[in-house]
Amino acid sequence: MSGGVEWALHCCVVLTSVEEPVPATKLAEFHDVSASYLAKQLQALSRAGLVRSVQGKAGGYVLTREPASITVLDVVEAVDGPAAAFTCTEIRQRGPLATPAESCTTPCPIARAMSGADAAWRAALRAVSIADLTQDVADTSGPSALTRVSAWLTTP
């Protein structure tokens, strides 16, 4: 998983604290990350329909859906794509004791294990929403944390 996923998730969480669009440069400054790097993550979120870019002087980014309807998996797939983490290359069909292709009627045990792990990982990420993360921030950082974030993001 790329580091961009972390930045994208943080942006989604902080965007829950504001009503108006937040410029990418302000989000980058808040997270102390390169504006051009963060812009790539925001563009990926925009292409996936998770955030919307608002043009103009008061422009920036806003969430397109309620935080409860955006999952961590949605963000991961927006930034890193939907491909499985593991790709079987049928190693068992190589080398001096290669298994003939016609004998490989089911995925190998390694591919099955990795596929199961990928499915479990995706299910776990699908079970957590941006709203859940936002609530966890409030629970662990104090109830005023997101109010402070909002104030900082909306101060010119």
C-alpha positions in Angstrom: 0.0 0.0 0.0 1.4 3.4 -0.9 2.0 6.3 1.4 -0.6 8.2 -0.6 -3.3 6.2 1.0 -2.4 7.5 4.4 -2.5 11.1 3.2 -5.8 10.6 1.3 -7.4 9.1 4.4 -6.3 12.0 6.6 -7.7 14.4 4.0 -11.0 12.7 4.0 -11.2 12.8 7.8 -10.3 16.5 8.0 -12.7 17.4 5.2 -15.5 16.1 7.5 -14.9 19.0 9.8 -15.7 21.7 7.3 -18.7 22.8 5.2 -16.9 24.8 2.6 -14.2 23.7 0.1 -10.6 23.5 1.3 -7.8 24.3 -1.1 -5.2 21.5 -1.8 -2.5 23.9 -0.7 -4.2 24.4 2.7 -4.6 20.6 3.1 -0.9 20.1 2.2 0.2 22.8 4.7 -2.0 21.2 7.4 -0.4 17.8 6.9 3.1 19.2 6.2 3.4 17.4 2.9 4.3 18.6 -0.6 1.4 20.2 -2.3 2.1 18.5 -5.6 2.3 15.1 -3.9 -1.0 15.7 -2.1 -2.6 17.0 -5.3 -2.1 13.6 -6.9 -3.9 11.9 -4.1 -6.7 14.4 -4.2 -7.0 13.9 -8.0 -7.3 10.1 -7.4 -10.0 10.7 -4.9 -11.8 13.0 -7.3 -11.6 10.5 -10.2 -13.1 7.9 -7.8 -16.0 10.3 -7.0 -15.0 10.6 -3.3 -14.2 14.3 -3.3 -15.2 17.0 -5.7 -13.0 19.9 -6.8 -14.7 23.3 -6.6 -13.3 26.0 -8.8 -12.9 29.7 -8.1 -11.6 32.0 -5.4 -13.3 30.0 -2.6 -12.5 26.7 -4.3 -11.0 23.6 -3.0 -12.0 20.0 -2.2 -15.2 18.7 -0.5 -16.4 15.2 0.2 -19.1 14.1 -2.3 -20.9 11.7 0.0 -21.7 11.3 3.7 -18.6 10.1 5.6 -20.5 7.0 6.7 -20.8 5.9 3.1 -17.1 6.2 2.2 -15.1 3.2 3.4 -11.4 3.0 3.9 -11.4 0.4 1.1 -12.9 3.1 -1.2 -10.0 5.3 -0.5 -7.4 2.6 -0.8 -8.8 1.5 -4.2 -9.0 5.2 -5.3 -5.3 5.8 -4.6 -3.7 2.4 -5.3 -6.3 0.8 -7.6 -8.4 -2.3 -7.1 -5.9 -5.0 -8.0 -5.2 -7.8 -5.6 -2.1 -7.5 -3.5 -0.8 -10.9 -4.7 -0.6 -12.2 -8.3 0.0 -15.9 -8.7 2.6 -16.6 -11.5 2.1 -20.4 -11.4 5.6 -21.1 -10.2 4.5 -24.7 -9.7 4.5 -25.1 -13.5 8.2 -24.2 -13.7 11.5 -25.9 -13.1 12.8 -29.4 -13.3 9.8 -30.9 -11.5 7.1 -28.6 -13.0 3.5 -29.7 -12.6 1.9 -29.9 -16.1 -0.7 -27.1 -16.7 -3.4 -29.7 -17.3 -2.9 -31.0 -13.8 -3.3 -27.5 -12.3 -7.1 -27.6 -12.0 -7.3 -25.5 -8.9 -5.3 -22.5 -7.6 -2.2 -23.6 -5.7 -2.3 -23.5 -1.9 -0.1 -20.4 -1.8 -2.5 -18.5 -4.2 -5.5 -19.7 -2.1 -3.9 -18.5 1.1 -2.9 -15.1 -0.4 -6.4 -14.7 -1.9 -8.0 -15.5 1.4 -5.8 -12.9 3.1 -6.5 -10.3 0.5 -10.3 -10.9 0.9 -10.0 -10.6 4.7 -8.0 -7.4 4.4 -10.5 -5.9 2.0 -13.4 -6.9 4.2 -11.8 -5.3 7.2 -11.2 -2.1 5.3 -14.7 -2.2 3.9 -16.0 -2.3 7.4 -14.5 1.0 8.5 -15.9 4.3 7.2 -14.6 7.8 7.2 -17.2 8.5 9.8 -15.8 5.8 12.0 -12.3 7.3 11.7 -13.7 10.7 12.4 -15.4 9.4 15.6 -12.1 7.7 16.6 -10.2 11.0 16.2 -12.8 12.7 18.5 -12.5 9.8 21.0 -8.7 9.7 21.1 -7.8 13.4 20.5 -10.6 15.0 22.4 -14.0 16.3 21.3 -12.7 19.7 20.3 -10.0 18.2 17.9 -12.0 18.5 14.8 -13.4 21.9 15.8 -9.8 23.1 16.0 -9.0 21.5 12.6 -12.0 23.2 11.1 -11.0 26.6 12.5 -7.5 26.2 11.1 -8.6 25.0 7.7 -11.1 27.9 7.3 -8.8 30.7 8.5 -7.4 32.6 5.6 
